[in-house]
Amino acid sequence: MRKAKEAIRVSGLTKIYNGKKVLDGLNLSVKNGTVFGLLGANGAGKSTTIECILGTRRAEQGTALVLGRDPGKERRALFQKVGVQFQEGDYQPEIKVSEICEEIACLYDSPSDWRELCERFGIGDKLKNAVKSLSGGERQRLFIALALIPAPELVFLDELTTGLDAKARRTVWKILEDLKAQGLTIFLTSHFMDEVEALCDEVCILKKGKTVFYGTIEQAKEQSGCEKFEDAYLKFSDEEADA
Ligand SMILES: Nc1ncnc2c1ncn2[C@@H]1O[C@H](COP(=O)(O)OP(=O)(O)OP(=O)(O)O)[C@@H](O)[C@H]1O
């Protein structure tokens, strides 16, 4: 597949639910080999954005290009190159860890070694266990590992480390940093600003479906006059005022 300069380009994306705009003319550009963070309070529109980019939800207006291709028209070609983090409920109730990994690996032309991925994510001793029997944090780590089985060029990680303990979060960060160094582009959402600061090259802060900040962590601090990124985030997203 021809390599595009941008991993993702979104122009004028608008999504309406029940007559209400939950995404309002969103523009994004994610460069290859970078980590991009989409931020915002609960309900700001982060998951909807990912769904519209992937073409699993239809936007009323706007376009999204993924690796230079239209996900609506070239889903099969993109499927091989794009990983998406699993969400609760995406798996069969009785399936074991090894079975779900095997099932996913079978779908791809050149999958990564899923046993090695499970080892790296600290669940190498859980392969025979049922997915539903894993702890919340173990399951979250499995869901990230599953997104990496395709050996993707681009991965979408929604609520990256929700439910993980401090050590597991650091392990996940390190793995993602290593994969970025190998050229992986990462699109993530997170409610943890230390994580965003550690990982993201650029961020977009959404408020009620509109961009209220777009740029680097340093630019966010500068423009807000805040020393800490978390304070800058709260200022832009107005979470403090809303609370
Ligand atoms: N299928 C749907 N039908 C109606 N409204 C929806 C639907 N899916 C999402 N919404 C609404 O769209 C808005 C954006 O939701 P979305 O899940 O994208 O937010 P989010 O930023 O990912 O939030 P969170 O941080 O809580 O995951 C919310 O107001 C939500 O209630």
The ligand as an ORCA input file, in Angstrom:
! r2SCAN-3c Opt
* xyz 0 1
  N     -25.959      5.870     19.575
  C     -26.171      7.074     20.143
  N     -27.384      7.628     20.162
  C     -27.599      8.849     20.707
  N     -26.624      9.600     21.270
  C     -25.395      9.091     21.275
  C     -25.083      7.801     20.726
  N     -23.743      7.559     20.887
  C     -23.255      8.647     21.519
  N     -24.233      9.554     21.758
  C     -24.058     10.867     22.421
  O     -23.026     11.565     21.729
  C     -22.244     12.318     22.652
  C     -20.778     11.927     22.474
  O     -20.594     10.598     22.952
  P     -19.170      9.884     22.920
  O     -19.378      8.463     23.365
  O     -18.548     10.119     21.608
  O     -18.380     10.698     24.044
  P     -16.937     10.446     24.642
  O     -16.201     11.743     24.521
  O     -16.308      9.257     24.036
  O     -17.272     10.192     26.182
  P     -16.585      9.263     27.313
  O     -15.379     10.002     27.816
  O     -17.663      9.213     28.372
  O     -16.296      7.927     26.715
  C     -22.807     12.038     24.040
  O     -23.672     13.090     24.389
  C     -23.571     10.743     23.855
  O     -24.645     10.657     24.774
*
